[in-house]
Amino acid sequence: MTTKTRYLLILLFALFSRNASADASLENLMQQFSVIQQASARFIETKQLALLESPLTIEGNLSYRAPDYLKKEVTHPDHSLFEIRGDLLHIETRTEQRSLSLDRHPLIRAFAESYRATLSGNRSVLEQHFETELTGTMHDWTLQLLPRNEQVRTHITTILMTGSQNRILSAKIIEVSGDTSLMKIIPDED
């Protein structure tokens, strides 16, 4: 093999490798998410709270149905249910049941839209609530969400989502107080 042929092969390999792991763009990511009609996953969430000596860990299941249904069911250590349909959040614990309008609770809406707008591929809703910055490749991306609402910014500094293609693999919420919550998401097999 001649030097010229080797050089050409190296150049072609580099070009194909670059395309295979192309930089992620928010437009491409939202397009990939927009085809999802439903998804489910298990989660393990670890909360680091200044008031607690050790982290609090909860586990459960997540469900999503396009365009605006989201359910978080905690199965361990105690059972609770958080279910969003449209603009209504239903909360169910061992001791109470109640419903809240997302329109009256901007902080809860921000949490809801960080997931729902991402999962539905709705870039305009996502950018209505957050300044966005996407880094990485489509196979290994990080989406940083900075709240636009002033009331939300008094509680949340940033939300960092990581994933691959159209799957969210983790979501980290960093609060102004320094408290953090890291949710690892284990997708159900298709």
Solvent accessible surface area in square Angstrom, and as a share of the most:
residue,aa,sasa,rsa
1,M,144,0.64
2,T,87,0.50
3,T,108,0.63
4,K,169,0.72
5,T,59,0.34
6,R,127,0.46
7,Y,144,0.55
8,L,96,0.48
9,L,89,0.44
10,I,117,0.60
11,L,79,0.39
12,L,74,0.37
13,F,150,0.62
14,A,53,0.41
15,L,98,0.49
16,F,138,0.57
17,S,46,0.30
18,R,136,0.50
19,N,104,0.54
20,A,70,0.55
21,S,49,0.31
22,A,44,0.34
23,D,85,0.44
24,A,14,0.11
25,S,45,0.29
26,L,18,0.09
27,E,120,0.54
28,N,78,0.40
29,L,0,0.00
30,M,7,0.03
31,Q,115,0.51
32,Q,58,0.26
33,F,0,0.00
34,S,48,0.31
35,V,98,0.56
36,I,26,0.13
37,Q,121,0.54
38,Q,127,0.56
39,A,44,0.34
40,S,53,0.34
41,A,11,0.09
42,R,125,0.46
43,F,2,0.01
44,I,65,0.33
45,E,9,0.04
46,T,40,0.24
47,K,56,0.24
48,Q,93,0.41
49,L,56,0.28
50,A,92,0.72
51,L,174,0.87
52,L,82,0.41
53,E,189,0.85
54,S,74,0.48
55,P,66,0.41
56,L,71,0.35
57,T,57,0.33
58,I,21,0.11
59,E,68,0.30
60,G,6,0.05
61,N,60,0.31
62,L,25,0.13
63,S,32,0.20
64,Y,6,0.02
65,R,107,0.39
66,A,35,0.27
67,P,94,0.59
68,D,54,0.28
69,Y,17,0.07
70,L,24,0.12
71,K,53,0.22
72,K,46,0.19
73,E,45,0.20
74,V,8,0.05
75,T,69,0.40
76,H,104,0.46
77,P,74,0.46
78,D,79,0.41
79,H,90,0.40
80,S,15,0.10
81,L,26,0.13
82,F,70,0.29
83,E,25,0.11
84,I,15,0.07
85,R,135,0.49
86,G,23,0.23
87,D,72,0.37
88,L,90,0.45
89,L,10,0.05
90,H,51,0.23
91,I,15,0.08
92,E,56,0.25
93,T,49,0.29
94,R,195,0.71
95,T,124,0.72
96,E,79,0.35
97,Q,124,0.55
98,R,117,0.43
99,S,59,0.38
100,L,32,0.16
101,S,37,0.24
102,L,1,0.01
103,D,100,0.52
104,R,192,0.70
105,H,67,0.30
106,P,40,0.25
107,L,47,0.24
108,I,48,0.25
109,R,38,0.14
110,A,4,0.03
111,F,63,0.26
112,A,3,0.03
113,E,11,0.05
114,S,0,0.00
115,Y,30,0.12
116,R,11,0.04
117,A,2,0.01
118,T,0,0.00
119,L,22,0.11
120,S,23,0.15
121,G,15,0.15
122,N,59,0.30
123,R,96,0.35
124,S,83,0.54
125,V,40,0.23
126,L,0,0.00
127,E,54,0.24
128,Q,122,0.54
129,H,36,0.16
130,F,0,0.00
131,E,87,0.39
132,T,37,0.22
133,E,99,0.44
134,L,31,0.15
135,T,68,0.40
136,G,38,0.36
137,T,33,0.19
138,M,19,0.09
139,H,97,0.43
140,D,103,0.53
141,W,1,0.00
142,T,47,0.27
143,L,0,0.00
144,Q,54,0.24
145,L,0,0.00
146,L,63,0.31
147,P,4,0.03
148,R,107,0.39
149,N,66,0.34
150,E,125,0.56
151,Q,103,0.46
152,V,2,0.01
153,R,115,0.42
154,T,87,0.51
155,H,91,0.41
156,I,2,0.01
157,T,68,0.40
158,T,12,0.07
159,I,1,0.00
160,L,48,0.24
161,M,0,0.00
162,T,47,0.27
163,G,3,0.03
164,S,32,0.21
165,Q,56,0.25
166,N,39,0.20
167,R,82,0.30
168,I,12,0.06
169,L,72,0.36
170,S,19,0.12
171,A,2,0.02
172,K,73,0.31
173,I,22,0.11
174,I,46,0.24
175,E,59,0.26
176,V,88,0.51
177,S,83,0.53
178,G,53,0.51
179,D,24,0.13
180,T,30,0.17
181,S,12,0.08
182,L,59,0.29
183,M,11,0.05
184,K,115,0.49
185,I,18,0.09
186,I,60,0.31
187,P,33,0.21
188,D,64,0.33
189,E,159,0.71
190,D,161,0.83
